[in-house]
Amino acid sequence: MGGHHATAFPEDTLARSGVDVVVRGEGESVISGIVERLRKGESVSGCVTGESCRPEAIATRIRSLLDRDGYRIKNHRLAMMHTSRGCPKNCEFCSTRNLMGRRFRSRTVDSILDEMLDLRASCGITAFDFEDDNISLDAERFRALLEGVTTKFGERKVLLSCMNGLAYFDLEPEDIPLMARAGFERLDVSVGNSRVRSAEPCEDGRPSDWSRLQHLIGVARQSGLDAGVYFILGYPGHRFSEDLDMVGFLSEQPVMLGPSVFYPPPGTDLYGRLLKDGRISDEFEVCRSSAVAYEDGEYTRPRVLMLLAACRALNVIKSIGMGSAVTVADWVRITLKRQGSAISGDGRMCGGAPEATAAYLLHRSFEHGEWFSLRRSRKKRSGAYVYRVEKTPYQSEQVVEFLEQLKVADASRRSQD
């Protein structure tokens, strides 16, 4: 076993059932030796530390072993790539530097382009997701990569993405039109644990420059790119009102909201601090986002989950467009009046109109203190949605009031302005 957890807690990992050998750090320098010993029937046991190295191209013969049609996005065959490693930043919530170190190491632009061309020729791959943590850290290299893709493939002939999110404070505005021409359709950026509208950098966290972020979003819209902003909900030391401010701020920007529920990655500085203060459990099983294990005096699990649900509701409305509405409550009222209630008493909605579904379910949430789940009917041809509403502890009156009053920017209208 290897990775972040095995690197931070090698002895604990090794003691787990079924684990014979643990690799700390980067594994390329040692994995072939481990495999060779296994092939010879020799035993492998204990902890091994890999050496830091530059990422390299994955051989086409290896990638071709996968069912390439099993990895697709927008009807493009997809390949994920790493072009750099290491992070000189000091974010206390991140485990990247513990695994890959602080020293930034990168591949040459020519080697990246050669691999992309080979993948297109041999595997028919035309979508590439760069999984780097800091692909734009070296601005000159990032710009050369974008220009190289446009030259080698043509403008917008491939689909590019950085699904992990770009560090917006390293991104130059003039690079965004180059991203669009190279094949990006979205600008995904991460603000991490930054506090909204704060001029002060977060201590041991992401820098804050909200005017820069707004400018980059504007450039992205002008370049024809959609935009999304990732942020952390329920971060230790943040107040509930501050996360409401973050959601409110992003709701007025032409972006989709990308909330992540806070969790303490074992081995990080933050994990050590919270564990020392007795604010989290030492049970690794709860150190995951879906556990919502961290709570403090005012940041309870119901509030975190309700904010997550509110963000999803806002994204639905943003994807449809607000039209003449000013607040979420206005949008619900106008949409219901126009569409009518198309949902029957048994929880089935025919016609597949997502705006009517969203409006009706939000109305139930506002008026009756109910929240909901929604899924499409198994009968594929029916075009029906089936919903379930129930009383939940996640229905915070404060968040409902917040949603009712919230102004939401219409991304399409703003881009036209």
C-alpha positions in Angstrom: 0.0 0.0 0.0 1.0 3.6 -0.6 -0.3 7.1 -0.8 -1.0 9.9 1.6 -2.2 7.8 4.6 0.5 5.1 4.3 3.2 7.9 4.1 1.9 9.6 7.2 1.2 6.5 9.3 3.4 3.6 7.9 3.5 1.5 11.0 -0.3 1.7 11.5 -0.9 0.9 7.9 1.5 -2.1 8.0 -0.3 -3.5 11.1 -3.6 -3.7 9.2 -4.8 -7.1 8.0 -3.6 -8.1 4.6 -0.8 -5.4 4.3 2.7 -6.8 3.6 4.6 -3.8 2.5 4.1 0.0 2.8 5.7 2.5 0.4 6.2 6.0 1.7 6.4 8.9 -0.6 6.5 8.4 -4.4 6.6 4.8 -5.5 8.0 4.8 -9.0 11.6 4.2 -7.8 10.7 1.1 -5.7 7.6 -0.5 -7.2 9.4 -2.4 -9.9 11.7 -3.9 -7.4 8.8 -5.0 -5.2 7.1 -6.6 -8.2 10.2 -8.4 -9.3 10.7 -9.9 -5.9 7.1 -11.1 -6.0 7.6 -12.6 -9.4 10.5 -14.6 -8.1 8.5 -15.9 -5.2 10.5 -13.9 -2.7 8.8 -12.3 0.3 8.1 -8.6 0.6 7.5 -6.9 4.0 8.2 -3.8 6.0 8.4 -0.1 5.0 10.1 1.2 1.9 10.6 4.9 1.1 10.5 6.0 -2.5 12.6 8.7 -3.9 11.2 12.0 -5.3 11.2 12.1 -9.0 9.7 13.9 -12.0 6.4 12.6 -13.3 6.8 10.7 -16.6 4.6 9.7 -19.5 2.6 6.5 -18.9 3.4 4.1 -21.7 0.7 3.7 -24.3 0.8 -0.1 -24.1 -0.2 0.3 -20.4 -3.0 2.7 -21.1 -4.3 0.5 -23.9 -5.0 -2.3 -21.4 -7.9 -0.3 -20.1 -11.3 -0.1 -21.8 -11.0 3.4 -23.2 -14.7 3.6 -23.8 -15.2 3.2 -20.0 -13.5 6.6 -19.5 -15.4 9.3 -21.4 -16.6 12.9 -21.0 -19.0 14.5 -23.4 -18.5 11.6 -25.8 -14.7 12.1 -25.8 -12.4 9.4 -24.7 -10.6 10.7 -21.6 -7.1 10.4 -20.2 -5.9 11.8 -17.0 -2.3 13.2 -16.8 0.1 14.6 -14.3 2.7 17.1 -15.6 4.1 18.3 -12.3 4.6 17.4 -8.6 5.4 19.1 -5.4 4.0 22.1 -3.7 5.8 25.1 -2.1 2.6 26.4 -0.5 1.9 26.0 3.2 -1.8 25.2 3.4 -2.3 23.4 6.7 -5.3 21.4 5.4 -3.5 19.8 2.5 -1.4 16.6 2.5 0.2 17.0 -1.0 3.5 18.3 0.3 3.8 15.5 2.8 3.6 12.9 0.0 5.4 14.7 -2.8 7.5 17.3 -1.0 7.8 21.1 -1.3 10.0 21.1 -4.4 8.1 21.8 -7.6 9.1 19.4 -10.4 7.7 19.4 -13.8 7.8 17.7 -17.2 8.9 19.5 -20.3 6.1 20.8 -22.6 7.4 18.8 -25.5 7.1 15.5 -23.5 3.5 16.4 -22.5 2.5 17.2 -26.1 4.2 14.0 -27.4 2.2 11.9 -25.0 -1.1 13.6 -25.9 -0.4 13.1 -29.6 0.4 9.5 -29.1 -2.7 8.9 -27.0 -4.9 10.4 -29.8 -3.2 8.3 -32.5 -3.1 5.0 -30.6 -6.2 5.2 -28.3 -8.5 7.8 -30.0 -8.3 10.0 -26.9 -9.4 13.6 -27.4 -10.1 14.7 -23.8 -7.3 15.3 -21.3 -7.7 16.2 -17.6 -4.6 17.6 -15.9 -4.6 16.4 -12.3 -1.7 18.6 -11.2 -2.0 20.5 -7.9 0.0 23.4 -9.3 -0.1 23.3 -13.1 -0.1 27.1 -13.4 2.6 27.7 -10.8 5.2 28.2 -13.6 3.3 30.7 -15.7 5.7 30.6 -18.6 5.5 26.8 -18.8 1.7 26.8 -18.5 1.4 29.4 -21.3 3.8 27.3 -23.5 1.7 24.2 -22.9 -1.5 26.0 -24.0 0.1 27.4 -27.1 1.6 24.0 -27.9 -1.8 22.3 -27.7 -3.3 24.9 -30.0 -0.5 24.5 -32.5 -0.4 20.7 -32.5 -4.1 20.0 -32.4 -5.7 23.2 -33.7 -8.1 25.5 -31.8 -10.7 23.8 -29.7 -10.0 20.4 -31.3 -9.5 18.6 -27.9 -11.3 19.0 -24.6 -9.1 20.1 -21.7 -9.9 20.3 -18.0 -8.3 20.8 -14.6 -10.9 19.1 -12.4 -8.8 19.6 -9.2 -9.1 23.3 -9.7 -6.5 25.9 -10.5 -4.8 28.1 -8.0 -6.3 31.4 -9.1 -3.6 33.5 -7.5 -1.0 31.9 -9.8 -3.2 32.3 -12.9 -2.6 35.3 -15.3 -5.6 36.9 -16.9 -4.0 36.8 -20.4 -3.7 33.0 -20.1 -7.5 32.5 -20.0 -8.2 33.3 -23.7 -5.3 30.9 -24.5 -7.1 28.2 -22.3 -10.2 28.7 -24.4 -8.5 28.4 -27.7 -6.6 25.3 -26.5 -9.8 23.5 -25.6 -10.9 24.4 -22.1 -14.6 24.9 -21.6 -14.5 25.7 -17.9 -12.3 27.7 -15.6 -12.3 25.8 -12.2 -10.5 27.6 -9.4 -10.1 26.9 -5.8 -10.2 29.4 -2.9 -9.7 26.6 -0.3 -10.3 28.0 3.3 -10.2 31.7 2.3 -12.7 33.9 4.0 -14.8 35.9 1.6 -14.0 39.6 1.0 -11.0 39.3 3.4 -8.0 41.3 2.3 -5.8 39.3 4.7 -4.2 36.0 3.6 -5.5 33.0 5.5 -3.0 31.8 8.1 -1.6 28.6 6.8 -4.1 28.6 4.0 -4.9 29.9 0.6 -4.2 33.6 -0.2 -7.1 35.9 -0.6 -7.5 38.3 -3.5 -11.2 38.6 -4.2 -10.9 41.5 -6.7 -8.5 39.4 -8.7 -10.8 36.4 -8.5 -13.7 38.5 -9.8 -11.6 39.8 -12.6 -10.5 36.3 -13.7 -14.1 35.2 -13.7 -15.0 38.1 -15.9 -12.2 37.3 -18.3 -13.3 33.7 -18.4 -16.9 34.7 -19.3 -15.7 37.0 -22.0 -13.6 34.2 -23.4 -16.6 31.9 -23.5 -15.7 29.7 -20.5 -18.0 28.6 -17.8 -16.6 29.0 -14.3 -16.7 27.2 -11.0 -15.3 28.0 -7.6 -14.3 25.3 -5.1 -14.4 26.2 -1.3 -14.5 24.5 2.0 -17.6 24.4 4.3 -17.2 24.1 8.0 -13.5 24.9 8.3 -12.2 25.0 11.9 -12.1 28.6 13.2 -14.7 29.8 10.6 -18.0 31.0 11.7 -21.3 29.8 10.2 -22.1 33.4 9.1 -18.8 33.5 7.2 -19.7 30.5 5.1 -23.1 32.1 4.5 -21.2 35.1 3.2 -19.2 32.9 0.9 -22.3 31.3 -0.5 -24.0 34.6 -0.9 -20.9 36.2 -2.6 -20.6 33.3 -5.1 -24.3 33.2 -5.8 -23.9 36.7 -7.2 -21.0 35.7 -9.5 -21.5 34.0 -12.8 -20.1 30.8 -11.4 -21.2 27.4 -10.2 -20.6 26.7 -6.6 -18.3 23.8 -5.6 -18.5 23.3 -1.9 -16.4 20.6 -0.1 -17.3 19.5 3.4 -14.3 19.9 5.7 -12.5 16.8 6.8 -9.1 16.5 8.6 -6.6 14.6 6.4 -4.5 12.5 8.7 -0.9 13.6 8.7 -1.5 17.2 7.9 -0.6 20.1 10.3 -4.2 20.8 10.8 -5.0 17.2 11.8 -2.2 17.2 14.3 -3.4 20.5 15.8 -7.0 19.4 16.1 -6.1 16.0 17.5 -3.8 17.7 20.1 -6.6 20.0 21.2 -9.1 17.1 21.5 -11.4 18.5 18.8 -11.4 15.4 16.6 -11.3 11.7 17.1 -8.1 9.6 16.4 -10.3 7.1 14.5 -9.2 7.3 10.9 -12.6 6.1 9.7 -14.3 9.4 10.5 -11.6 11.5 8.8 -13.5 11.7 5.5 -15.8 14.3 4.0 -18.9 12.1 4.1 -18.6 11.6 7.8 -19.0 15.3 8.6 -17.1 14.5 11.8 -15.9 17.9 12.8 -18.2 20.1 14.8 -17.7 23.0 17.1 -19.8 25.4 19.2 -21.8 26.9 16.3 -20.8 24.7 13.4 -23.0 21.7 13.7 -23.4 18.8 11.3 -27.0 19.9 10.4 -25.8 23.4 9.4 -23.0 22.0 7.2 -25.3 19.6 5.4 -28.0 22.3 4.9 -25.4 24.6 3.4 -24.3 21.8 1.1 -28.0 21.3 0.0 -28.4 25.1 -0.4 -25.4 25.2 -2.8 -26.9 22.4 -4.9 -30.2 24.2 -5.1 -28.5 27.4 -6.2 -26.5 25.5 -8.9 -29.8 24.1 -10.3 -31.2 27.6 -10.5 -28.0 29.0 -12.0 -28.0 26.3 -14.7 -31.6 27.2 -15.7 -31.3 31.0 -15.4 -33.2 33.4 -13.1 -35.0 35.4 -15.9 -36.7 38.4 -14.3 -36.5 37.0 -10.7 -34.3 38.8 -8.2 -34.3 36.3 -5.3 -34.6 32.6 -5.0 -38.1 32.9 -3.5 -39.1 35.1 -6.5 -37.8 32.5 -8.9 -39.8 29.8 -7.1 -43.0 31.8 -7.2 -42.6 32.8 -10.9 -41.7 29.3 -12.0 -44.5 27.6 -10.2 -47.0 30.1 -11.7 -45.6 29.6 -15.2 -45.2 25.8 -15.0 -47.9 24.8 -12.6 -47.4 21.9 -10.2 -46.5 19.0 -12.4 -45.9 16.6 -9.6 -48.5 14.1 -8.6 -49.5 13.1 -5.1 -47.5 9.8 -5.4 -44.3 11.7 -5.9 -44.0 11.3 -9.6 -43.3 14.1 -12.0 -43.9 13.6 -15.8 -42.4 15.7 -18.5 -38.9 16.0 -17.2 -39.0 19.8 -16.7 -36.1 20.3 -14.2 -37.1 24.0 -13.4 -40.6 22.9 -12.3 -39.2 20.1 -10.2 -36.6 22.4 -8.5 -39.2 25.2 -7.9 -41.7 22.8 -6.4 -39.3 21.1 -4.1 -37.8 24.4 -2.9 -41.3 25.6 -2.3 -41.9 22.6 -0.1 -38.7 23.4 1.7 -39.6 27.0 2.3 -43.3 26.5 3.3 -43.2 23.2 5.1 -39.7 22.7 6.5 -39.2 19.7 4.3 -36.1 18.7 2.4 -36.0 16.3 -0.5 -34.2 13.7 -2.5 -34.7 13.4 -6.3 -34.0 10.7 -8.8 -35.0 9.8 -12.3 -37.5 7.0 -12.8 -36.1 3.6 -13.8 -38.5 3.6 -16.8 -36.1 5.4 -19.2 -38.8 6.4 -21.7 -41.1 7.9 -19.2 -38.9 11.0 -18.6 -40.2 11.0 -15.1 -38.6 12.1 -11.8 -39.5 10.5 -8.5 -39.0 12.6 -5.4 -39.3 12.0 -1.6 -39.7 14.7 1.0 -39.3 14.3 4.7 -38.7 16.3 7.8 -35.0 16.5 8.4 -32.7 18.0 11.0 -30.9 19.7 8.2 -33.6 22.3 7.6 -32.1 25.3 9.3 -34.5 28.2 9.5 -31.6 30.5 9.1 -30.5 29.0 5.8 -34.1 28.9 4.5 -34.4 32.6 5.3 -31.0 33.1 3.6 -32.2 31.4 0.5 -35.4 33.3 0.3 -33.6 36.6 0.4 -30.6 35.7 -1.7 -29.9 37.6 -4.9 -28.6 35.3 -7.6 -26.8 36.5 -10.7 -28.0 35.2 -14.0 -24.7 34.1 -15.6 -26.0 34.3 -19.2 -27.5 37.8 -18.6 -24.4 39.1 -16.9 -22.1 37.8 -19.7 -24.2 39.6 -22.3 -24.0 42.8 -20.2 
